[in-house]
Amino acid sequence: MTDRQKHLLVLGIMVVLLAASVFIIYPPAKKTKLGLDLQGGLEVVLQAQGNVTSDQMDQAELVIRNRVDKLGISEPAISTQGNNEISVALPGVKNADQATALIGKTALLQFMRVDQDLSGQVASGTLAPGKIPADKLLLFQTEKDKDGNVVTKNGQPVKIPMVVDKTPLLTGDALSGASLGYDQYNRPKVNMNFNDAGAKKFADVTEQLATQGAITGQVQQMAIVLDGDVQSAPTVKNKISGGQAEITGNMSLQEVKDTVLVLQTGALPVTLKTINKQEVSATLGADSLRQGLIAGAIGMAVVMIFLVFYYRLLGVVADLALMIYGVLFYAALTNPWHPATLTLPGIAGMILTVGVAADANVVIFERIKEEVRKGKTIRSAVNSGYSKGFKTILDANVVTIITALIIFSLATAGVKGFALTLIIGVVISMFTAVVATRAMLGLLANLRLFNSPALMGLKLKKAEAS
């Protein structure tokens, strides 16, 4: 295969890559994922209460990450700060209160026997809450109407008192999963599945309650308690086997979904308190995105103008390579398999890689000009210039990539975006400078225009020119 055929093959491959890149990018508004600083959202800092260990904080971070993933939030930034704080950044969050409540919810699930006699006394006022026996707890269930709306009195929600045994019959550790379901009245409910040990224990405790109800003639209740609030208190008439249970009642669909989510992700090992919550305006993000893109466009335009002014025809070739680089780079960021999230530091990385891409061409062009000054033909100068310039480009870019990898592994989310775009940009800039530019120069080397030193930005002395 001749050099010309090789260059044509390379350009053909470039055309295919460009066509595929344009297909990936279009339409860009539906492909680009924006970070918290560009599309707005919620940033919250949670603080663990009491003495906590590093293992507990690691587990808490994992539970929060699982909950956020199930919320469908793309590219959240979750990290531990200090010894007892967790920072959570949620791009695109619309309901900040709901998100904050979910990620910090303890999700302590307990099944507890209801003392109906004492509950009745507290409800009637014959037993003061402070007189509850030491082995009992006073909990409350929020009363709701048939549509799932909270019943209020004098502007306050109505709470149904419920006295339960302090020692739970069963805890959330017995669960293997939870899911959304609907009862016979098409009302949403929470379906719970027990693991093997939990299924056996649940069957045993429901059998005990059913037997006790048969002996006393009073049907027993079992309260299902989540984070200290009674979700429901079904009566137990028979042994319940099969490893399944449910939470029913007048709950809204969103309440059921939220309950399912926290049960699926497990309980937090520590109690978390929100100490800082900041909502980032989407308008501010849009302004930042526009300004960042304008800065990038101006930077690229200035670089392209400089290349043409200084290198003339070689600069035109470099500009074409820069445009190819831009299309390939943006396609890499918006690929459908693992798209990157664009942030302000990421845009800074993109702008920086424009200079890196131009620098690779500058190094090669200077080597080509040196070879021409030595009296070589354009074709020979192109080959020699690339072979001599490639080592310099490779060394410089490898150092940049290593530095970016270190930043990516050690930095927080925002700086990670800068490092990621820098790595992608450097790799693609090497590809376009070494492959695309060389193929174009190889095909253009035989043109008469390339024999003109002035059009190549060369200023030869008279002796050299003759």
N, C-alpha and C positions, 0 to 999 in steps of 0.2 A: 504494500500500500504506500503510495507516494505521500509526501508531506501535505500536498494540497488536498488529497482525499481524506487524510486524517483530520485536517482542519475543518473540512466540510462536514465530516461525521460529528465532530465536537459541536459545531454550530447547530447541526440538526438536533443533537441531544439537548442543547440549550433551548432551542425553540420549543421542544416537547416539555421541558421543565417549566418554561415560562407560561405555556398554555395551561399546564396543570396548576400552576400557581395562581393564575388569573381565575381559574375555575374555583379554587379553594377560597380566594379572597372575596369574590363577588357573591352577594352584596356585602360590603365590609361591615355595615351596621349590625348585621345579624351574626357575625362571626367573632367580633372582637370582644373579649372579656375584660371588663374594667375593674380595677381594684377599688378599695374603699376611698382613696383620695380622689378618684375621678368620677365614680358614679354615686358617691355618698353612701351612707349606711350608719352603722352603730359601732362604737368602740367602747368597751366596758372593761373595768378592772375589778376582779373579785378577790376578796381577802379571806383566807381560811381562819376560822375562829379557834382559839385554844392552841395547845401545843400540837404541832403536826410534824411528821417525819417527811423526808424527801421521797420515800416510797409512796406515801399517801398523796403527796402533791403530784407525783407522776401518774398515779392511778386516776386522780381527779381530772388531770389534763386529758387523759385518754377518754374518760367518760364524757367530758364536755365536747371533745372532738367528734366522738360518735354521735352525740345528739345534734351537733351542728350539721354534720354530714346528712343525717336523716331529715333535717329541715330543708335540705336541697340548696343550701347556700354555697355558691361556688367560690373556691379559693379563700377560705377564711384564714386569718392569721391568729394562731393560738400559741401562746408561749408562757412559760413560768418566769416570774419576775421576783428576784430575791428569794427568801425562804418560804413565804406564805402567800404570794399573790400570783394570780393568773390573768394575763391580758388576752382579751378576745376581740378581734376586729371582724365585723360581719358586713361585707359589701352588699349593697342593694337591699338591706333589711327595711321593710315598710312599717311593720308593727314592732317598735322598739320595746314596748312594755312586755309583750308576749315573749319575744326572744329572750329578754333578760330573765324573765320568770322561769323559762324552760331550762336555760343553760345552768342556772344556779339552784334548781330544785333538787332537794336531797334525794327524793324518790325512795323513802323508807316505807316499804309496804308491810303491813301487819294484819293478821287475821286474829280478832280478839273476841272473847265471849262477853256478851252483853248481860249485865245484871239488871233485869227488867224491873225488879222491885225498887231498887235504889234509883234507877232512872226515872220511874214514875214519881217517886218522892221529890226528887230535885225539880221535876217539871211542875209539880203541884205546889212547890214552895214549902213543903213540910220538912225538907232536909236541906240545910244550907250547904253550899259548895265547900265551905271550909270544914265541914264535918264528915267528908268522905273518908272511909276507912283507908289505912295506909297501903293496903294491897290492891286498891282500886284507883282508877283514873277517871277524871271527868273530861269527856270529849264532846264535840258538837258536830252536828250535821246541818248544813245549810238547807233550808227548806226551799223547794222549787215547785213551780206550777207544772201543769201537764205539758207545756211548751218548752220547758227547760229554763224558764226565766226565774231569777231569784225573787222570792217573796219578801217584801219589805214591810216594815211597820214603823211609822214616824221617821221614814227616811233611812232606817237601818235594816240590814238583812235579818230575817228571822232565823234563829239558831235553835235546833232541837237538842236538848241536853241528853247525853248518853253516858252512863257509868259502865265501865268495862274493867275486866281483870287486868291488872298491871302486866302480868306475864302473858305474852302473846301465845296463841295456839300454834301459829305458823308465821314465818316471815317471807320476805321477797326472795330470799336465797333459794327457796323451794321452786321458784319459777324457772322454766326453760324458755319462755317466750310469751308474747302478747300480741293481739291483733284486733282490728276493728271488725265489729259484727253488728247485726240488727236483730231485735227481738220480734215477737209475733205481731207487734203493733208498728213495726217498721221504725222503731226508735233505735238510735245508735247505742251500742254497748261495747264493753271491753271484754274480749275473750282472753282467758289466761290458761296457759298450759304449764303443768308441773313436770319437773324431772322425776325420775323413778323414785328416789327417796321422798320427794315432796308429795308425789301422788299417793304413796302408801300412808304418809303421815296425815294428809288431808282426808283420806278415807277413814282413818282411825278417829280423828277429832270430830268429824261429822257424825260418825256412828255413835260416839259418846254423847254428843249433844242430842241426837235423835232419841237415844235410850233415856237420857235424863228428862227429856220432854214427855216421853211416854209414861215415865214413873210419876212425875209431878203433875202431869195433866196440863202443863203450860209449855207451849211451843217455844223452843229456844231460838235466840237470835245470835248471829255471828257478824260482828262489825268488820267491814273491810276498810282499813285505815291507811291513808297515804299522807305521809308527812304530818301526822297529827290531826288530820281532818277526816271525819267519817265520810267515805264516798257512798256507801250503801250498807244496809244492815238487814240482809235477807234472813228469813226464818229457815231453820233446818229441821225437816220432818223425817228425812231418810238419810241413810248412808250415801255419800256421793263418791263414787269410784270412777275410774276412767282417766284420771289425771287432768281434768278440766274444770274450770270454774269461770264465773263471769261477774262483772260489775254492771248492774243495770240501774235504771232510775231515769229521772227527767234530766238527762245531761245533753248539752248541745253537741253537735258533731265535732266542733273544734275542741271542746273539753275532752271528748273521748279520744280524739287524735293525739292531743297533748299527753294524756295519761298513758296511752299506748307507747308513745315515743319514750317517755322517761322509764317505763317498765322494761322496754326493749334494751335500753342502754345500761340498765342497772343503777344501783344506788351510788351516790357520791360517798367516798369514805370520810369526808370532812364536811362541816357546815360552812358554806360560803356566803359572804356578805358583800353586796355591791358597794364599793367605796368611791367609784368614779364612773360616770356614764356620759358619753359625749356623742351627740348625733352630728354627723357630717352632712352638710347640705349638698344635695345633688347639683344645685346651681353653682356652688363653689367648685365642685368637681368638674362641671362642664366648662367653666372659665379656665380652670387649670389645664384641662385637656386641650382646649383651643389654643391657649398661649404656648403650650409645649409643642404642639404640632406646627404652629406658625414658626416658632424658633427653629425647629428641625428643618422645615422647608427653606427658611432663609439661609440656614447654615449650609444646606446641601447646594442651594443655588449659588452661593458665594464660592464654594469649592469648585463647582463645575465651571463657573466663569473664569476663575483663576487658572484652572487646568487648560482651558482653551487659549487664554491670553499668553500663558507661558510656554505651553508645549504645542500650540497650534493644532496640526492634524492629529498628533498623538493625543492631545487633550480631548479632541472629539471622540476618539476611540475610548479613552478613559471615561468620558461622560456616559457613553453608551453602556460601558461595563458597570458604572455606578447605578444607572437606571435598572439594569438587570439585577444588580445586587439588591436594590430597594424592593423590587417585586418578590424576589426569592426570600428575602428577609421577612417581609410582612406575611408572606404565605406560611413561613415556618412558625411564626407567632400565632397564626390563626388556624393551624391545621385542625381537622375535626377529630383526630385521635387523642391528642393531649395538648389543647390550646393553652398558651401562656396567658397570664393575667397582666394587663397593661396598667402600670402605675407611673406616677411622676418620676421616681428614680429609674424606672424602666425606660421611659422616654429619654431621660438623660443618657442612659446607656446606648440607646439607638443613635442619638446625635453624635456621641463619641465614636461609634463604630463607622460613621460616615468618614471621619478623619482617618481612621485606621484603613478603610478601604481605599481612600485616595492615596494614603502614604505608600501602600503596596505598589500602586501604579507609578508613583513618583520614583521609588527606588529602581524599578525596572527601567523606566524611561531614561533615567540618568545613566544607567549602565549601557543602554543602547546608544545614547549620544556619545559616550566615551569610546565605544567600539567604532562608531562612524568616524570620529575624529582621528582614529588610528588608521583610517583608510579602508575599512571593511565595507562590503556591500550592505545594503539594508537588510536583506534576508539573513546574511551571516551575522550582522550586528544584533538582529532580533534574537537569534538562537544563542549567541554568546551572552547577550544582556540578560536573558532569562536564566541561563545556567549560573551566572555569577550573582544575580540579584536574588535568586530563590532562597539561597542559604541565609542571607540577611533577613529576608521577610520571615522565613520559618523560625529563626531564632527569636526575633522580636515578638512574633505572635504566640509562640509557645510560652514565653515568659508572661505575656499578658493573660493567656488562658489559665496558667497555673495560679497567678495572682487572683483572678476572678473565681477560680474554684475554691481557693482558701476563703475568700470573702463570702461565697455562697454557703460554705459549710459552717461558718462561725457567726454570720450576721443575722439580724432579725429580718422579718418579712419584706419590709420596704427595700432594704439594701440587697436582699436576695434577688429582687426583681431587676435591679441594676446589674448585678453580676450575671444573671441568666441572659439578659439581652446582650450584654457585652460578649459572653462566650459564643452565643449564636451568631452575632454579627461578625466576630473575628473569623470564625470558621467559614462563613459564607463569603466574606471579603477575600480570603485566601483563594477560595474556589473561583471566584469571578476574576481576580487579578491574574491567577496562574493559568486558568483554563480558558475563560471567555476572551480576555484581552489577547492572549497569545494566539488563539484561533483567528481572531479578527486581523491581527497584525500579520499573521502568516499568509492570509489570503490577499491582504492589501500590499504586501511587500513588493510585488512585481509591478505595481502601478507606477506610472511616471511621476505622479505627484510625490511619492515617497523618495524620489531621487532629488527632491528640492530641499536643501538644508533649511531654508527659511521657513518652509511650511511645516518643518519638523521642530521648529524652535531652536535650530542650531545657528550659531554665529561662528563660522569657520574663518580662520585667518586666510589671507590671500594665498599664502604658500600652501596651506592645507587644501584650499578650494581648487587650486590648480593641479 
